[in-house]
């Protein structure tokens, strides 16, 4: 399956993300509050573009089943945004004032440009690294559970069976619509690189 091939071919970046100081800080509960607050705002901005990309893909889907799956995935993002609104209240983040950092803008511009210009298979390829990476991180961090972790909700969300199923649904769309080749591999790697940059920006910009 193409989705499995793409993920296995990019384990180097996946492991870098798992070992990143931002992710390790979530695992141990020691991440600075201001860094997580910065991340919450940036991720909320990102997720709005993610939802729009799903909706564009749905409109382009060549069959009704694909349309419904893309729309269901967009609904999942809206539910994830509700979680971020809860985070924002808890961590004192006003989502109305968030301005995207360069790393965030690079990622959202890539997703939206792909959504508008490419076919549903290429869109699914560009979007699936985010879902698979977060499912991977959630599962790995769930195995390191500690007591009274302030970031446990984050870990629980991304290690849940519900989130895993959403990731699998998107990967099934990759397998159904996408074409194996250099463009797919390049797009997949670019998205994973932006995920790593996203974590790095939270460390660099979210200074306490």
Beta strands, then each sheet from edge to edge (+ up, - down):
end
